[in-house]
Amino acid sequence: MTIEVSAFRWVPPFAQGYVRDLRVRWALEEAALPYEATLIDGTVQKSAAYREWQPFGQVPAYKDGDVEMFESGAIVLHLATRSEALAPRDAAGHARVTTWVIAALNSIEPFAHNQIHLEADAGAAWKEQVGTSLDRRLAALSAWLDGKEYLEGRFTAGDLIMTTVLRELVDCGTLARYPILDAYRQRCEARPAFGRAMEAQMRPFRENAPA
Ligand SMILES: N[C@@H](CCC(=O)N[C@@H](CS)C(=O)NCC(=O)O)C(=O)O
């Protein structure tokens, strides 16, 4: 069975290039696994049939001949079991990749989102606390990556997920304060598979743009 990934038919420009199906598309491109995107809209999102596939009505959802899944991190980890392009085969190497995927999603992304979603009128003390928590994590990550090309010596699914988290901190200027992290993000985004995944996400947005 062809791999199927759900994605939005169209999203407003601020979200284009950041919708989480990009993670799955990128992993599939790295793994050279062909797939088809199932493009959905708000009506499908709310439908009982789609909720069977993705209980929260979100994208991405994924299915192949063996499994039906949702949660981009879980899907990328599943693909990492299918392709050496995303994780080493040996148990110890694979465990390190799982570790970094969870670290990106659990130790960095929540703080990144706090920072991104801080409302302009949030209290100064709260703003400072959010900024400090994120900075602590980014400083630690930067120290880990100092002198390294990738988290674990070679590109893996851990770098893929970490990059999708870090790139959301570009527009607010945070990542520029961490040149090691920004160079790492750019190195990962320069991968041809990332470019193909990005183009695959953007194409339907161009084709379905409201008149
Ligand atoms: N934790 C989920 C989050 C998925 C998610 O937030 N998807 C967004 C697009 S990036 C979405 O579908 N938003 C529409 C909605 O929540 O109704 C994952 O990583 O797959």
The ligand as an ORCA input file, in Angstrom:
! r2SCAN-3c Opt
* xyz 0 1
  N       1.505     17.160     18.321
  C       0.918     17.112     17.007
  C       0.509     18.518     16.660
  C      -0.160     18.576     15.314
  C      -0.578     20.007     15.013
  O      -0.483     20.923     15.849
  N      -1.077     20.205     13.788
  C      -1.550     21.497     13.408
  C      -0.852     21.971     12.149
  S       0.855     22.247     12.440
  C      -3.029     21.396     13.098
  O      -3.482     20.432     12.525
  N      -3.768     22.436     13.500
  C      -5.174     22.517     13.270
  C      -5.986     22.245     14.490
  O      -5.417     22.033     15.573
  O      -7.213     22.238     14.348
  C       1.929     16.571     15.987
  O       3.117     16.856     16.150
  O       1.521     15.872     15.037
*
